[in-house]
Amino acid sequence: MGKARLLVVEDDVDIGNMLKIYFSGMDFDVDGAVRGSDALEKTKQVLPHLIVLDIMLPDIDGYEVCRKLRTNMRTSHIPVIFLTQRDERSDKLQGLELGADDYITKPFDIEELKLRVQGAIRRSERESLTDPRSGRPAGRLIEEQLRRIIREKGWALLDTRVNSFEPFKDVYGFVAGDDVLRFTSLMIGEVVDELGTMSDFIGHAGGDNFIIITTEEKASGIKLRLQERFDKEVQTHYNFIDRQQGFMQAPASDGATAKVPFMTMSIGVVSPSKQSFADIREITELAAEARRQDAAAGG
């Protein structure tokens, strides 16, 4: 697993820098924002595993930032710890009503904040809420979305998988593999932002498998753009020699080496206008079958 990503939203530059230095030293990947609008913009670009959020900000307050995070399908799962000057019960209640995960009052004990941050991230991963590599919703949150859509019309589910990912990881190592998963997650987010809708959902179903829930009319455009961009941009993850020759050499089971093609993305699409689903398992099974057909057709 890569480093846990932490976003610190704090307009007091001294406190923000102190938290950045401290948590970077604890092996977190830390980003900072001094305004609420900047924080919301940053969560669009890279999903943090947790947000430490000051309530008093110069533009919109922390409550408003939290409310926007919770109402956006793609950020609704991110744990939030509020930082506040005040210790008023009404402030805490307001924060907890908005879905904050924890609360700490300034001046705070940095060790206590560290334990609360670690605890919130562990809880999120233990409950299968997020995948530790991408920060995307996983297990239970994906199931919740499937239960929601099975009763609705007009949606499409895209089941995406990175082909030739395992041999790449065997040759280049698991750190490079995690980089590919983060790149894939980020690229999916960018394409869905560009071509999808605000209520689209992106989940990390495990390993090299991501799912997207969008509207039926947006699905084919998203699929096409994802495959085009992935084919072009994934090449940066290979070394110069592999890029020059157009393939990778990987150990074969007989001890020799075999040519392995570059990673590609296969995508299966299902929707209620084309298929009928008795339960959520059928949605995922039919989507996986459509993805395998796409892979066989060279997708």
C-alpha positions in Angstrom: 0.0 0.0 0.0 1.2 3.6 -0.7 1.2 6.4 1.8 -2.2 7.5 3.2 -3.1 10.9 1.8 -4.1 13.6 4.2 -5.6 17.0 3.2 -5.2 19.7 5.9 -7.6 22.6 5.4 -6.4 25.4 7.8 -6.1 29.1 7.2 -3.6 29.7 10.0 -0.4 29.2 8.0 1.7 28.3 11.1 -0.7 25.5 12.2 -1.1 24.3 8.6 2.7 24.1 8.2 3.2 22.4 11.5 0.6 19.7 10.7 2.1 19.2 7.2 5.7 18.7 8.7 4.4 16.5 11.5 2.3 14.2 9.4 4.8 14.0 6.5 7.3 12.8 9.2 4.7 10.1 10.1 4.9 8.9 6.5 1.6 10.5 5.3 1.3 12.2 1.9 0.1 15.6 3.1 -1.5 18.4 1.0 -2.8 21.7 2.4 -5.4 24.3 1.6 -6.2 27.6 3.2 -9.6 28.2 1.7 -12.7 25.9 1.6 -13.1 26.3 -2.2 -9.4 25.2 -2.7 -10.0 22.2 -0.6 -13.1 21.1 -2.7 -11.0 21.6 -5.9 -8.2 19.5 -4.5 -10.5 16.6 -3.6 -11.5 16.6 -7.3 -8.0 16.1 -8.4 -6.7 13.5 -5.9 -9.0 11.8 -3.3 -7.5 12.1 0.2 -7.9 9.2 2.6 -8.9 11.8 5.3 -9.5 15.5 5.7 -8.6 17.6 8.7 -10.9 20.6 8.4 -10.8 23.9 10.3 -14.3 25.4 10.8 -13.3 29.0 10.5 -12.1 29.6 6.9 -11.8 32.9 5.0 -14.4 32.1 2.2 -16.9 29.3 3.1 -16.9 27.7 6.6 -15.9 24.1 7.4 -19.5 23.1 7.8 -20.3 24.2 4.2 -17.2 22.3 2.9 -18.3 19.2 4.8 -21.8 19.5 3.4 -20.6 19.8 -0.1 -18.3 16.7 0.3 -21.1 14.7 1.8 -23.6 15.5 -1.0 -21.2 14.7 -3.8 -21.3 11.0 -4.6 -17.5 10.9 -5.2 -16.4 12.5 -2.0 -19.2 11.4 0.4 -17.2 8.6 1.9 -14.0 10.6 2.9 -13.6 10.8 6.7 -13.5 14.3 8.1 -12.1 15.5 11.4 -13.1 19.0 12.4 -10.7 21.5 14.0 -12.3 24.2 16.0 -11.4 27.1 18.4 -14.6 26.6 20.2 -15.7 23.8 22.5 -19.4 24.5 22.2 -21.8 21.6 22.2 -23.9 23.1 19.4 -20.8 23.4 17.2 -20.0 19.7 17.7 -23.6 18.7 17.1 -23.7 20.7 13.9 -20.5 19.0 12.7 -21.7 15.5 13.6 -25.0 16.1 11.9 -23.2 16.9 8.7 -21.4 13.5 9.0 -18.0 14.5 10.5 -16.2 11.5 11.8 -14.5 13.3 14.7 -13.9 16.6 16.4 -10.8 18.2 18.1 -10.6 21.6 19.8 -7.7 24.0 19.5 -5.2 24.2 21.1 -4.9 20.5 20.5 -2.4 17.8 21.4 -0.7 16.7 18.2 -0.3 13.1 19.5 -4.1 12.9 20.1 -4.8 14.3 16.6 -2.4 11.7 15.1 -4.3 8.8 17.0 -7.6 10.1 15.8 -6.4 10.4 12.2 -5.0 6.9 12.2 -8.1 5.5 13.9 -10.5 7.1 11.3 -8.4 5.8 8.4 -8.2 2.3 9.9 -12.0 2.3 10.6 -12.7 3.3 7.0 -10.5 0.5 5.6 -11.6 -2.1 8.1 -15.3 -1.5 7.2 -14.3 -1.9 3.5 -15.4 1.6 2.9 -12.3 2.6 0.8 -9.5 0.9 -1.0 -6.2 1.9 0.7 -4.4 2.5 -2.7 -6.8 4.8 -4.5 -8.9 6.1 -1.6 -12.0 5.3 -3.8 -15.1 3.7 -2.2 -14.8 -0.1 -2.0 -16.8 -3.2 -0.8 -19.8 -2.0 1.2 -20.1 1.4 -0.4 -20.2 -0.2 -3.9 -22.8 -2.7 -2.7 -24.9 0.2 -1.3 -24.8 1.9 -4.8 -25.8 -1.4 -6.5 -28.8 -1.7 -4.2 -29.8 1.8 -4.9 -29.7 1.6 -8.7 -31.3 -1.8 -9.1 -34.6 -0.1 -8.2 -34.0 2.7 -10.7 -33.9 3.3 -14.5 -31.7 5.2 -16.9 -28.3 4.2 -15.3 -25.4 2.4 -16.8 -22.6 0.5 -14.9 -19.1 0.3 -16.4 -16.9 -2.5 -15.2 -13.3 -1.7 -16.0 -10.2 -3.8 -15.7 -6.5 -3.3 -16.5 -5.3 -6.1 -18.7 -1.7 -7.4 -18.2 -1.5 -5.7 -14.8 -0.2 -8.7 -12.9 2.7 -9.4 -15.2 3.6 -5.7 -15.1 3.6 -5.8 -11.3 5.7 -9.0 -11.4 8.4 -7.3 -13.5 8.2 -3.7 -12.2 7.3 -4.4 -8.6 4.3 -3.6 -6.4 5.2 0.1 -5.9 5.0 0.6 -9.7 1.8 -1.4 -9.6 0.3 0.9 -7.0 1.3 3.9 -9.1 -0.6 2.4 -12.1 -3.7 2.0 -9.9 -3.5 5.6 -8.6 -3.0 6.8 -12.2 -6.0 4.7 -13.4 -8.2 6.1 -10.5 -7.2 9.7 -11.3 -7.8 9.3 -15.0 -11.2 7.8 -14.4 -12.1 10.7 -12.2 -10.9 13.2 -14.8 -12.9 11.5 -17.6 -16.1 11.2 -15.5 -15.7 14.9 -14.5 -15.4 15.8 -18.1 -18.1 13.6 -19.7 -20.3 12.4 -16.8 -22.7 13.9 -14.3 -22.2 15.3 -10.8 -24.0 12.3 -9.3 -21.8 9.7 -11.0 -20.2 7.1 -8.7 -16.6 5.7 -9.0 -15.7 2.6 -6.9 -12.5 0.5 -6.6 -13.8 -3.1 -6.5 -10.3 -4.4 -5.7 -7.0 -5.0 -7.5 -7.1 -3.6 -11.0 -10.9 -3.5 -11.1 -12.9 -0.2 -11.0 -16.6 0.5 -11.5 -18.4 3.6 -12.7 -22.1 4.2 -12.3 -23.3 6.9 -14.7 -26.4 7.6 -16.9 -27.1 5.5 -19.9 -26.5 8.2 -22.4 -23.1 9.1 -21.0 -21.7 5.6 -20.8 -20.4 5.0 -24.4 -18.6 8.4 -24.4 -16.9 7.6 -21.1 -15.9 4.1 -22.2 -14.4 5.4 -25.4 -12.4 8.3 -23.8 -11.1 6.0 -21.0 -9.7 3.4 -23.4 -8.2 6.1 -25.7 -6.5 7.9 -22.8 -5.4 4.7 -21.0 -3.7 3.3 -24.1 -1.7 6.5 -24.6 -0.9 7.5 -21.0 -0.1 4.1 -19.5 3.1 4.0 -21.6 4.8 6.4 -19.2 4.8 3.6 -16.6 7.2 1.5 -18.8 10.9 2.1 -19.2 12.5 3.4 -22.3 13.6 0.0 -23.7 10.1 -1.4 -23.3 8.5 1.7 -24.9 10.9 1.5 -27.8 10.1 -2.2 -28.5 6.4 -1.9 -27.8 6.1 -4.8 -25.3 7.5 -6.1 -22.1 9.6 -9.2 -21.4 8.2 -11.2 -18.5 9.2 -14.6 -17.0 7.1 -17.5 -18.3 6.2 -20.6 -16.4 8.8 -22.7 -18.2 11.6 -20.4 -17.0 12.0 -18.7 -20.4 10.7 -15.1 -21.0 7.6 -14.2 -22.9 6.5 -11.1 -24.7 3.7 -9.3 -22.8 1.7 -6.6 -24.4 1.3 -3.2 -22.8 -1.5 -2.8 -20.3 -4.9 -1.9 -21.8 -8.3 -1.3 -20.3 -11.3 -3.5 -21.0 -14.7 -2.2 -20.1 -18.1 -3.9 -19.9 -21.3 -1.9 -19.9 -24.7 -2.9 -18.6 -27.9 -1.0 -18.2 -31.5 -1.8 -17.2 -32.8 -1.0 -20.7 -30.8 -3.8 -22.2 -30.7 -6.4 -19.3 -32.9 -7.3 -16.4 -31.4 -8.0 -13.0 -33.0 -10.1 -10.3 -30.3 -9.0 -7.7 -27.1 -7.0 -7.4 -25.0 -10.1 -8.0 -26.5 -10.3 -11.5 -25.5 -6.7 -12.2 -21.8 -7.5 -11.4 -21.8 -10.9 -13.1 -23.3 -9.5 -16.4 -21.0 -6.5 -16.3 -17.9 -8.8 -15.8 -19.1 -11.0 -18.7 -19.5 -7.9 -20.9 -15.9 -6.8 -19.9 -14.5 -10.2 -20.8 -16.1 -9.9 -24.2 -14.6 -6.5 -24.6 -11.2 -7.8 -23.7 -11.6 -10.7 -26.2 -12.5 -8.2 -28.9 -9.3 -6.3 -28.2 -10.7 -3.6 -25.9 
